[in-house]
């Protein structure tokens, strides 16, 4: 029987970006260009804000795309900034972005990567 162990990473953050329908691919491309490895896209429907922004004459679509990306802490700020710019999140009604520190992340990590990380850590 194969013996397995859990490799737990503790220096990771979750970036979540909610944008108008059709912008997720642009967000993911910007994140990958900044160093992210991948992303998960979900579809959602918003409510509430649309009615308030309608008073200002802005149209906000109810359909949203939610992009979740787990990144290393040393890349997080750069990727966060690139997503913000790509999604034009400084424009009212375009969406929002959050970053959350993660206590633990576990997935398959090849042994040679683990060895390199251990070498870096022992060199410090």
Backbone torsions as a table, in degrees:
resi	resn	phi	psi	omega
1	UNK	NA	137.3	-179.4
2	UNK	-72.0	129.2	177.2
3	UNK	-91.1	130.0	-178.9
4	UNK	-122.0	152.4	175.1
5	UNK	-129.7	159.5	179.6
6	UNK	-97.6	124.0	174.2
7	UNK	-95.1	115.6	-176.9
8	UNK	-105.6	126.5	175.9
9	UNK	-100.4	136.8	-175.7
10	UNK	-119.4	1.3	-178.2
11	UNK	-113.4	57.1	-176.2
12	UNK	-130.3	155.7	177.2
13	UNK	-132.1	152.9	175.8
14	UNK	-107.1	121.2	174.3
15	UNK	-102.2	125.2	178.3
16	UNK	-119.9	128.9	-178.6
17	UNK	-129.6	125.1	176.9
18	UNK	-109.1	121.2	-174.9
19	UNK	-133.3	170.1	176.6
20	UNK	-63.0	150.3	-179.7
21	UNK	-56.0	131.7	177.9
22	UNK	101.0	-8.2	-177.9
23	UNK	-99.3	-8.1	-174.3
24	UNK	-60.9	-40.6	-179.0
25	UNK	-62.1	-38.5	177.4
26	UNK	-64.9	-40.4	178.8
27	UNK	-64.2	-46.9	-178.9
28	UNK	-63.7	-41.8	179.4
29	UNK	-62.1	-42.9	178.4
30	UNK	-63.0	-40.6	179.5
31	UNK	-65.4	-43.0	179.5
32	UNK	-67.0	-38.6	176.9
33	UNK	-62.5	-28.4	-179.8
34	UNK	-89.0	-3.5	175.5
35	UNK	120.4	-3.8	178.6
36	UNK	-69.3	148.9	-178.3
37	UNK	-87.2	-28.4	-177.4
38	UNK	-177.8	-178.0	-177.0
39	UNK	-155.8	163.7	173.0
40	UNK	-120.1	131.5	179.7
41	UNK	-114.1	129.4	175.2
42	UNK	-122.6	157.0	178.6
43	UNK	-108.7	141.7	-176.9
44	UNK	-144.5	168.9	175.3
45	UNK	-126.5	127.0	-178.7
46	UNK	-95.3	163.6	175.2
47	UNK	-155.0	159.4	175.6
48	UNK	100.9	-61.0	-176.5
49	UNK	-67.3	-35.9	-176.6
50	UNK	-55.6	-41.6	-178.9
51	UNK	-66.4	-40.5	-179.5
52	UNK	-70.0	-41.0	-179.4
53	UNK	-73.3	-21.2	178.3
54	UNK	-60.7	-29.7	178.2
55	UNK	-62.0	-33.9	-179.6
56	UNK	-81.9	-0.5	179.8
57	UNK	85.4	12.4	178.5
58	UNK	-96.0	142.3	175.5
59	UNK	-103.1	123.7	178.9
60	UNK	-118.3	121.0	-179.3
61	UNK	-69.0	145.1	-179.8
62	UNK	-78.0	-29.6	-178.7
63	UNK	-78.2	132.6	-177.3
64	UNK	-127.2	160.2	170.4
65	UNK	-120.7	132.9	-179.4
66	UNK	-112.3	121.2	-179.1
67	UNK	-108.9	125.0	176.6
68	UNK	-114.9	130.0	-179.1
69	UNK	-136.2	126.8	174.5
70	UNK	-97.8	125.9	-176.7
71	UNK	-132.7	158.5	173.9
72	UNK	-70.0	146.1	-177.6
73	UNK	-57.3	-33.8	-178.9
74	UNK	-72.0	-14.3	177.1
75	UNK	-104.4	-12.7	-167.8
76	UNK	-58.7	-47.9	-177.3
77	UNK	-64.0	-41.3	179.7
78	UNK	-64.1	-44.7	-179.3
79	UNK	-67.8	-41.6	177.9
80	UNK	-56.1	-47.8	-178.3
81	UNK	-63.8	-41.9	-178.7
82	UNK	-67.4	-37.0	176.5
83	UNK	-65.5	-44.3	179.6
84	UNK	-56.5	-46.6	-179.1
85	UNK	-68.3	-43.9	-178.5
86	UNK	-63.9	-36.3	-178.8
87	UNK	-85.5	-2.0	-177.6
88	UNK	51.0	49.0	-174.8
89	UNK	-75.4	-1.6	174.3
90	UNK	-86.2	0.7	177.5
91	UNK	-97.8	129.6	-179.6
92	UNK	-55.4	134.1	176.2
93	UNK	85.4	-1.9	-177.6
94	UNK	-80.7	-25.2	179.2
95	UNK	141.4	-166.8	178.3
96	UNK	-151.5	165.8	-177.4
97	UNK	-137.8	142.8	175.9
98	UNK	-133.0	157.1	174.3
99	UNK	-132.7	130.4	-176.5
100	UNK	-126.1	131.3	175.7
101	UNK	-71.2	137.7	179.3
102	UNK	-105.8	134.0	178.7
103	UNK	-72.3	-44.0	-177.8
104	UNK	-144.2	141.6	173.1
105	UNK	-134.4	132.0	179.2
106	UNK	-132.5	133.5	175.2
107	UNK	-160.4	178.1	176.6
108	UNK	-70.5	129.1	175.1
109	UNK	-127.2	123.0	-179.9
110	UNK	-59.0	146.7	-175.5
111	UNK	-58.2	-36.8	-178.9
112	UNK	-66.2	-31.3	176.2
113	UNK	-70.3	-42.3	177.7
114	UNK	-60.2	-43.3	179.4
115	UNK	-61.6	-42.9	178.9
116	UNK	-63.5	-41.8	178.6
117	UNK	-63.9	-40.0	178.6
118	UNK	-65.2	-38.4	177.2
119	UNK	-63.4	-44.6	178.1
120	UNK	-60.3	-44.1	-176.7
121	UNK	-66.6	-40.4	-178.9
122	UNK	-73.2	-22.6	178.0
123	UNK	-75.6	-19.4	-179.4
124	UNK	-70.8	NA	NA
